[in-house]
Amino acid sequence: MQSLKHHFLMAMPHLDDPNFAASLIYLCDHDNNGCMGVITNRPLEITLEALFDQLELGGETSPHRNAPVYYGGPMHKDRGFILHVGDSQQWDSSIQVEDGIALTTSLDILQAFANGEGPEHFLVCLGCAGWEVGQLEEELKENSWLTVEAQSHVLFNTPPVERLTAAAGLLGVDLNLMTRDAGHA
């Protein structure tokens, strides 16, 4: 199977797992070692200001302090995964996912946000989603997910509540019209 890196995974209506139901996942990596991504449409009830306080970063006057923090997935829930526009080169622990989109896990980017700096467009996620080798491919065969190449405007310019619908729209699909029953012809 070809890599699904820089693709959206859209939970099908019948996917009942509370970790993933109604989720839109951005896949940051997919290779012979498995797959990793972050959920992009489930804001938590905390903002960056709470993270700034907890990590003692300051940020009292940061224009980013009211930005939402997202539930990124059930793995490593105590770690931050920051999906952002730009280049991975300027951050301590960062990978370039696609031209213009990077994933950073180092504290230096949060300090930049506290200082009112850093990338203009970003999502701060607590936790991530991961699949072992072959696991995601099996879930795709079971019709648990739809996939489509990701578009940055869905990630960074669409309200969280509308992201799943917008991603499905890239395929011309309305998830509200799909049955909750899965099957194979």
Secondary structure by P-SEA (a helix, b strand, c coil): ccccccbbbbbccccccccccbbbbbbccccccbbbbbbccccccccaaaaaaaacccccccccccccccccccccccbbbbbbccccccccccccccccbbbbccaaaaaaaaacccccbbbbbccccccccaaaaaaaaacccccccccccccccccccaaaaaaaaaacccccccccccccc
